[in-house]
Amino acid sequence: MPEPDTRFRTYLKAFSADLLTGMSGPLSVPFAALALWVSSASQRVLWGCLALLCAVFSSYRVWRNERARANVELGAVRSKKDEEIGSLRSTKNQEIESLKAERDALKHRPYDDDHRRLAEQKVSKLSEVSKDLVHFLLHHGRTEAEDLRKHCWQDPEFNDAVQRAREAGLVVSSQVGNPARPSVLYFWEVNPEFKAVLQDLLGSREAIFFQ
């Protein structure tokens, strides 16, 4: 916070900022002088009262103007703070609503606890390469076998990874005729019965062996 300007010169400038202040402030000086120079006691009292009145009035005007300016500045600060608080409250409310939506989504999963436990048991028996295989199929869908092999960085372990996932019932194969030759093409994909729960168990996994 900057230091307030409390210099005497600044105080004097405040007298010239307002017409009535500028008039009554200097006017108190000749009234005070007349109160000292006149010989009549009643005139001294009169001029002294007028000098005091002008001095008080000019000081009041300075105080009034400064107070009004401070109130305006304070109102601007409060308005800005209210806007910031409103913005923060809106952001927090959006975050809360988002978290509630995520919570509700977790409560209404398309599988029950028994199905999740079964899937967890099956996943726990897989090798790391086999888990990465399931992760890849979750994100890429049905993939031709040879193309799937090309994405495996541990080719000697490819067949074992596929068989482990197949024996656990987590992936299934299908085949179609190859129009280019008298043979069939084999495809692998995640078992639809476990796809939703596997997405929660392995969907965010950092895969290493399949890219």
C-alpha positions as CSV (number, residue, x, y, z in Angstrom):
1,M,0.0,0.0,0.0
2,P,1.4,3.5,-0.8
3,E,2.1,5.9,2.0
4,P,-0.7,8.5,2.5
5,D,0.2,12.1,1.5
6,T,0.2,13.9,4.8
7,R,2.4,16.9,3.8
8,F,1.3,20.3,5.1
9,R,1.5,21.7,1.5
10,T,-1.0,19.1,0.4
11,Y,-3.3,20.2,3.2
12,L,-3.0,23.8,2.1
13,K,-3.8,22.9,-1.5
14,A,-7.1,21.4,-0.3
15,F,-8.3,24.9,0.6
16,S,-7.9,26.1,-3.0
17,A,-9.7,23.0,-4.4
18,D,-13.1,24.2,-3.3
19,L,-14.5,27.7,-3.9
20,L,-16.2,28.1,-0.5
21,T,-13.1,26.7,1.2
22,G,-10.9,29.1,-0.7
23,M,-13.1,32.0,0.3
24,S,-13.6,31.3,4.0
25,G,-10.0,30.2,4.7
26,P,-8.2,33.4,3.7
27,L,-11.1,35.4,5.0
28,S,-10.4,34.3,8.6
29,V,-7.1,36.1,8.5
30,P,-8.3,39.7,8.2
31,F,-11.1,39.1,10.7
32,A,-8.5,37.9,13.2
33,A,-6.4,40.9,12.5
34,L,-9.4,43.3,13.0
35,A,-10.2,41.5,16.3
36,L,-6.7,42.4,17.5
37,W,-6.5,46.0,16.2
38,V,-10.0,47.4,17.1
39,S,-10.3,49.1,20.4
40,S,-13.9,48.2,21.2
41,A,-14.4,45.0,23.1
42,S,-17.6,44.2,21.4
43,Q,-16.0,44.6,18.0
44,R,-13.1,42.4,19.1
45,V,-15.6,39.7,20.0
46,L,-17.5,40.1,16.7
47,W,-14.4,40.0,14.5
48,G,-12.9,37.2,16.6
49,C,-16.1,35.1,16.2
50,L,-16.2,35.8,12.5
51,A,-12.5,34.7,12.2
52,L,-13.2,31.6,14.2
53,L,-16.3,30.8,12.2
54,C,-14.5,31.2,8.9
55,A,-11.6,29.0,10.1
56,V,-14.0,26.3,11.3
57,F,-16.1,26.4,8.1
58,S,-13.0,26.2,5.8
59,S,-11.6,23.2,7.9
60,Y,-15.1,21.5,7.7
61,R,-15.1,21.9,3.9
62,V,-11.7,20.4,3.6
63,W,-12.8,17.5,5.9
64,R,-16.1,17.1,4.0
65,N,-14.4,17.0,0.6
66,E,-11.8,14.5,1.7
67,R,-14.4,12.3,3.3
68,A,-16.5,12.3,0.2
69,R,-13.5,11.5,-2.0
70,A,-12.5,8.7,0.4
71,N,-16.0,7.2,0.3
72,V,-16.0,7.2,-3.5
73,E,-12.6,5.4,-3.6
74,L,-13.8,3.0,-0.9
75,G,-16.9,2.3,-3.0
76,A,-14.8,1.6,-6.0
77,V,-12.6,-0.8,-4.0
78,R,-15.6,-2.6,-2.6
79,S,-17.2,-2.9,-6.0
80,K,-14.1,-4.4,-7.4
81,K,-13.8,-6.8,-4.5
82,D,-17.4,-7.8,-4.9
83,E,-16.8,-8.6,-8.5
84,E,-13.8,-10.7,-7.6
85,I,-15.7,-12.5,-4.9
86,G,-18.6,-13.1,-7.3
87,S,-16.2,-14.5,-9.9
88,L,-14.5,-16.8,-7.4
89,R,-17.9,-17.9,-6.1
90,S,-19.1,-18.7,-9.6
91,T,-15.9,-20.6,-10.3
92,K,-16.2,-22.6,-7.1
93,N,-19.8,-23.4,-7.8
94,Q,-18.9,-24.7,-11.2
95,E,-16.2,-26.8,-9.7
96,I,-18.6,-28.1,-7.1
97,E,-21.2,-29.0,-9.7
98,S,-18.5,-30.7,-11.8
99,L,-17.4,-32.8,-8.8
100,K,-21.0,-33.7,-8.0
101,A,-21.5,-34.8,-11.6
102,E,-18.4,-37.0,-11.4
103,R,-19.6,-38.4,-8.1
104,D,-23.0,-39.2,-9.5
105,A,-21.5,-40.8,-12.6
106,L,-19.4,-43.0,-10.3
107,K,-22.5,-44.0,-8.4
108,H,-24.3,-45.1,-11.5
109,R,-21.7,-47.3,-13.2
110,P,-23.0,-49.9,-15.7
111,Y,-21.7,-52.7,-13.4
112,D,-22.1,-53.8,-9.8
113,D,-19.5,-54.4,-7.1
114,D,-19.3,-58.2,-7.8
115,H,-18.6,-57.6,-11.5
116,R,-15.8,-55.2,-10.6
117,R,-14.2,-57.6,-8.1
118,L,-14.3,-60.3,-10.7
119,A,-12.6,-58.0,-13.2
120,E,-10.0,-57.0,-10.7
121,Q,-9.2,-60.7,-10.0
122,K,-8.8,-61.3,-13.7
123,V,-6.6,-58.3,-14.2
124,S,-4.4,-59.1,-11.2
125,K,-3.4,-62.4,-13.0
126,L,-2.2,-60.7,-16.2
127,S,1.4,-59.8,-17.0
128,E,2.3,-56.2,-17.5
129,V,2.5,-56.8,-21.2
130,S,-1.0,-58.3,-21.2
131,K,-2.4,-55.4,-19.3
132,D,-0.9,-53.0,-21.9
133,L,-2.5,-55.1,-24.6
134,V,-5.9,-54.7,-23.0
135,H,-5.2,-50.9,-22.6
136,F,-4.3,-50.6,-26.2
137,L,-7.5,-52.4,-27.4
138,L,-9.6,-50.2,-25.0
139,H,-8.4,-47.1,-26.8
140,H,-8.1,-48.4,-30.3
141,G,-10.9,-50.9,-30.6
142,R,-11.0,-54.0,-32.8
143,T,-7.6,-54.5,-34.3
144,E,-6.2,-57.0,-36.8
145,A,-3.8,-59.5,-35.2
146,E,-0.7,-58.7,-37.3
147,D,-1.3,-55.0,-36.9
148,L,-1.6,-55.4,-33.2
149,R,1.7,-57.3,-33.1
150,K,3.4,-54.3,-34.8
151,H,2.4,-52.1,-31.9
152,C,4.0,-54.5,-29.3
153,W,7.5,-53.5,-28.2
154,Q,8.1,-56.9,-26.7
155,D,7.4,-59.2,-29.7
156,P,8.6,-62.4,-28.1
157,E,5.9,-61.9,-25.4
158,F,3.1,-60.9,-27.7
159,N,1.5,-64.4,-28.0
160,D,1.7,-65.0,-24.3
161,A,0.1,-61.5,-23.6
162,V,-2.8,-62.3,-26.0
163,Q,-3.4,-65.8,-24.6
164,R,-3.4,-64.6,-21.0
165,A,-6.0,-61.9,-21.8
166,R,-8.0,-64.4,-23.8
167,E,-8.0,-67.1,-21.1
168,A,-9.1,-64.5,-18.6
169,G,-12.0,-63.7,-20.9
170,L,-11.0,-60.1,-21.2
171,V,-10.4,-60.1,-24.9
172,V,-12.1,-62.0,-27.7
173,S,-11.2,-62.8,-31.3
174,S,-13.1,-62.8,-34.5
175,Q,-12.2,-63.7,-38.0
176,V,-13.2,-62.6,-41.5
177,G,-12.3,-63.7,-45.0
178,N,-9.3,-62.1,-46.6
179,P,-10.3,-60.9,-50.1
180,A,-6.7,-60.6,-51.2
181,R,-5.8,-64.3,-50.5
182,P,-7.5,-67.6,-49.6
183,S,-7.1,-67.1,-45.9
184,V,-8.8,-65.4,-43.0
185,L,-7.9,-62.3,-40.9
186,Y,-8.0,-62.5,-37.1
187,F,-9.1,-59.6,-35.0
188,W,-8.8,-58.9,-31.3
189,E,-11.0,-56.7,-29.2
190,V,-12.0,-56.2,-25.6
191,N,-14.8,-58.4,-24.4
192,P,-17.9,-56.2,-24.4
193,E,-19.0,-57.7,-21.0
194,F,-15.9,-56.2,-19.3
195,K,-15.3,-53.1,-21.4
196,A,-16.9,-50.6,-19.0
197,V,-15.1,-52.0,-15.9
198,L,-11.8,-52.4,-17.7
199,Q,-12.0,-48.8,-18.8
200,D,-12.1,-47.8,-15.1
201,L,-9.4,-50.2,-14.1
202,L,-6.9,-49.8,-17.0
203,G,-8.1,-46.9,-19.1
204,S,-5.8,-44.4,-17.4
205,R,-2.8,-46.8,-17.3
206,E,0.5,-45.5,-18.6
207,A,1.2,-48.2,-21.2
208,I,4.8,-49.1,-22.0
209,F,4.8,-52.3,-24.1
210,F,2.1,-51.2,-26.6
211,Q,2.3,-47.9,-28.4
